[in-house]
């Protein structure tokens, strides 16, 4: 393996690791599921609970601008997406936001009932299309999912919107947003991108790529904490032409006028619905400060280096011979995780976690290693490879204590 000490010593992003509260003795490679705690988020939550909620109580909606947090947090996320101001708002969950945007897309393409997606897309995305189809009926909405290599052929004149996830949650493969968006637009199709495994780790240029709409979550590479709110991106060119179906009071033009009829707010703020969870929103807002001054291209370069080093290390270990690397080797096709398939993947994942290398499992046979360049080091990679090889060489993963399944994997 490469000289790890030299790589870490020369890493320009290495100082950012100190901004996170990483437990001693653990190699955390699960930031693609839940980012670790940024110190800034801890401090902000303490202030919100102790001072704002604890002392200032309801006055904090004004004095601490709780009411403006969804928009303010969205504006912090926007630069990470390559989005100009006024196009991103932070609210709800990915699932809820998908519902809003899918309904919006169908409005924008009347006479086209099909929502097209990929068969191995993240399940919640597919579930939302199925729910939309069941709600509206087949004359107004048809959910269609095809293999990735059949997407282009499936883009016919019945498709209103193509809904895809840029980075596949299971194998870490990467779609070319710009090329696919262009191809869809040539056929009159809108494109909705799920950026759950992209935002905060990949350079994105949604405006210049002419993306129509996107969603993403706050708890993965954005490090906003468990259940952190998601975000919506809606291109400015669409905002005055649409309405979304979840007409909650905070999406109203004047929420505190308490009018009986709904008048949507201007712009992307109309995609707000209910009252935001202020503690979680504040944690995410503070967590985003770790990206201040970070060059996303530099972040991407380190991501590719970490994942390549890991794949090279796994292939060099005889004990890992039965592990199949599912993640593409080509840089342009790889996100920021490496997925290994193995018949005993569950036991391997549990043994790694016990050994201090935190990973996760995806059914039926995948161990995922997520690499976050903000805080993962090259030494983390070396330790992960060493522990994986040790566990497999000793058949440690076959021990009975690693067979019990947990509710969350």
N, C-alpha and C positions, 0 to 999 in steps of 0.2 A: 504493500500500500504506500501511497505518497507520503512524504515527510509531513506528518500532521502538525507538528509544532511550527514548522515554517509557514504552512498554510494559515494557521490561526494567527500567527504573529503578523502576517501580511494582510490580514482581512480588514478592510476599511470599515466594515459593519460591526466588528467585534465589540466596540464600546456600547452598542445598543443592548447587549445582553444584560447589562447592569440595570436597565430600566424595568426589568421583570423580576418577580419574586419566584424564582425557580427553586424547588426543594433540593436540598443537599442530597447527593447520592442517587439522583435520578437523571436519566437521559430522557427528555420529554420529546417524543416523536409522534404526538397525537394532536398537534395544533391544527391539523386539518379537520378535527372534530370539535375541539374546544381549546382555544388559546389560553395560555397561562395568565396569571394576574399581573397586569402592569401596576407598578407602585403608584402611578398617578391616578389610576382608577380607585385603588384603595382609599387614597386621600380624599378624592372627590366624594365617594360614597359616605365616608365618615362625616364630611362637611354637610352633605345633604341630610343625613339622618340626624346628626347632633344639633347643627345650627339651623338649617333651613326648615326642616320639618319639626325638629324638637323645640326650637325657640320662636321662629318666625311664623310657623304654622301656615295657614291659608294665604297669608300675605305673600308667601314665596312665589305664588303663581305670577305675581307682578314684580316684586322686588328682586327675585332671582331668575326671573323670566322663564319659569317652568313652561309656560304656555308656548314659548318660542323654541323649545328644545328640539322638537321633531324637524323643524326647518333648519335650525342652526347645525344640528348633527348631520343632516343631509348635505349641507354645504361643506362640511369637513370631509365627507366621503367623496364628494364630487371630483376633486382633483385626482383621487386614486383611480377614478373611472375614466379620466380624460373627458370630463363633462364641464361645460361652462355653468356658471351660477343659474339657479332657477329651474333646475331639471331633476333634482334629487331630493327626496324627502324620506325621513326615517320613521318607520311605523310598523306595527303589527308583526306578522311572521311571513316567511316566504310563501307559505301555502295560501294565506289570506291575500297577499299581494298578487300572487298568480291569478287568483280568482278575479280580482279587480281588473287586471290587465288583459286577461283573456276575454272578458266581457267587453272591454274597450276595443280590442282588436276586431271582434266580430261586428261591433258597431261601425268601425271604420271601413269594413269590407262587406257591405250588405250584398246578399246573393251568393256569398261564398261561405258555406257552413263548416268547412273542415279545419280542425286544429291538427296540424301534423307534428309528430314528435318521433323520437327514436325509441326503439323497443327496450333498450337497456338504460334509458334515462333514469334519473333518481325517482323512485316509486311515487313520492308525494306529488311530483310534477304530473305524472301520468294519472294519478288518482284525481287530481283537480280537473283534468280534461274529461275524465269519465263522469265526474260529478256534474260538470257543466253540461255535458251532453244529456245526462239523465234529466236535468232540470229543464232544459230548453226544448228537448225533443229533437228527433233526427232531421226535421226540416230546417231547423235553425242552427243545430250544432252536431257535428260528427267528430268523434275522437278517433284519430288514425295514428298508429305507430308502426314504423317499419325499421328494418335493420339499417345501420349507419350507412352502409354502402348502397342503399336503395333510396336515400333521401332525395337526391337530385331528380331521379325518375318519378318520384312521388309528388313533386311540386307541380301540380296541374292547376287548371283555372277554377277549381273548387276550393282550393286552400286559401283561407283567410290569413292564417298566421302559422309560422313555423316556430315551435318552442323547443329550444335545445339548451343543454348545459355545456358550458365551454369545456370544463374538465370533468371527465367521467369519474363518478365517485368510487367506482369499483376498481378500475385498472389505471386511472391517472392519465388516460390518453386525452389529447388536446385538440379541440376543433379550431379551425382558422375562422375567426369571427368575421374578419373583413371579407374574405372570399365567399363565404356562405351567405352573408348578408347581401352582398352584391348580386349573387345568383338568384336569391329569393326576390329581390326587388325587380330584377329583370322580368320576373314572372308575375309582378303585381302583388307579391306576398309580403306581409309584414313579418318582422322577426322579433321574437322575445327571447332574451338570453338569461339563463340562470347563472349567476356569477358566484355561487356559494363557495366554490373552491378556487376562485380566481382573485376576487377583490382582496387587496392587501398583499398579494404575492406575485402577481403578473402585471406587466405594463398593459394598460388598457387605454384605448382611444375611441370611446363610444361615439363622440361627436364626429370625429373625422372619418370613422368607419360607417357613418350614417345609420347607426343602430336605431331602431324605433323605440324599443322599451327593454327594460332589464330589471331583475330582482337580485338580491343577494342578502346574506345574513351577517349579523354582527358578531357572532360568537366564535367563528373559526379564526381565520388569519387576521381579522380585525381586533381580536382579543377583548371583546366587549363583555365577556362573562356568560355563564349559563343562561340560556333563554334570552339573550340580548336581542333587541328589536332588529328587524330586517330593514331593507331600504327598497325604494322604487326609483327607477330612472325612467322618465318619459321625455322624449325629445321635444324641444320647444315647438317644433313645427306641427306637432299633433295636439298641443295642449288646449287650444281654443276650439277644437273640433270634436271633443269627446266629453263624456260623462261616465262616471263609474257607479256601479249599482249599490255599493254599501254607503249610502248617504248619511253618514253619522254627523253628529253636530259639530265636530271640530273641522270637518270639511266644508262647513257652511261659510258663506261670505262674512257673516256677522254672528258668530256662535252665541254671543251674549245678548243678542236682540231677541232670542227665543221666539222666533217667528214660527207659525205652524207649517209653512211651506218651505221647501228646500231651495236655497239659492247657492250654487257651488262657489267656493272661493276661486280666485283666479289662479291659473297655472297649476303646477304639480301639487300645491297645497290642497287642492280639491280631492286628492287621493287619501287624505287623512280621514279617519272615521271616528273611533272612540277616544276616550281620554288615555293619554300615554302613561305607561308605568315609569314614573319619574326616576326612581332609584336605578333601574336598569338602563334607562336612556342616559342618565348622567354618567354612569360607569363607562358606557360605550363612548360618549362624547370625550371623556378624559383619556380613554385608552387610545383614541385616534391621534393624540398628541405625539405618540412615539414615532409617527411617520413624518413629523416636521423636519424638513431638510433632507429627507431620504430620497435618493435617486432610484426610481423604480427599475430602471435598466440595470443599475448596479445590484439591486436586490434580485432581479431575475438571473443575472450572471452567477451570483452565489448559489441560488436555488439549483441551477443546472449543475454547478460544480459539486454540490452536496449529493444530489441524486446520482450523478454519474459515478462519484467516488463510492457510494454505497453499492451500486449495481456491480461495479468492477470488483469490489471486495467480496461480495457474495459469490460471484462466479469463480473467484480464485480459491475459495474454501472447499476442499473435498467433501466436508461434512454437509455442505449445502447443495450437493449435487441434485437432490430430489426437489429442490425449490425451483419453481418455474417463474421467471420474471415476466409479469404480464404487462408492465409499463413499457411504452415504446422507448427505444434507445435514441432515436433521432430527437435532437433538442427541440425542433419546431413542433413536435407531436407529444411532448411530455409536460405535464403540469408539475406540481411541487410535491409529489408523493411517489413512492415506489410500492407496488403491490406484488406480493409473492403468493403464488398458489402452491398448496401442499395438502395432501390428504388429511394431515393432522394439524391443520392450521389453528384450530381452536386451542389445542393444547400448547402449541408453540407460542401463541399470543399470551396465554396465561403464564407460561414459564418465563417469558421475557419480562412481563410486568413484575413478577416476583423477583427477578434478577435486577430490577431497577431501570429497565428499558421500557418505557410506556408506549405501547402501540395499540392498535385496535384490530378487530376481526370483522370481516364481512362475509355473510353466508354466500355460497356454501363452504368455501375452502380458501379464503383470502386473508392474509395478514397484511395490514397497511402500515407503512412507515411514512409519516408526514414530516416534511422538512420545512421549517420556518426560518428564513435567513436572518430575521431580526434577532433571534436569540440562539439558534442552533449553531454549534461549532463543528469544525472538522473532527475534533476529538469525539464529539457525540457520535459521529458516523463510525469511527473506528471502534468505539465501545459497543455499538449496536451490532456490528459485524462479528466482533469477537464473542459476544454473548450468544448470538444466534448460532454460531459454529459450535461453541461449547455445548449448548443445550442439545443440538442435534447429534453431536458426536457421542454424547453420553445417554442418548434416548431419554433425557430428562422429561421431555414433553409428554411422554407416555405414562408418567406416574399418575396414579388414580386421582390425586388431589387436583389435577389440572383438567379433569373431565367434566366437572360440574358446571352447568351453564348458568349465566346470570341474565337478568332481564334486559340489561343494557349491554350491548356488545361493542 
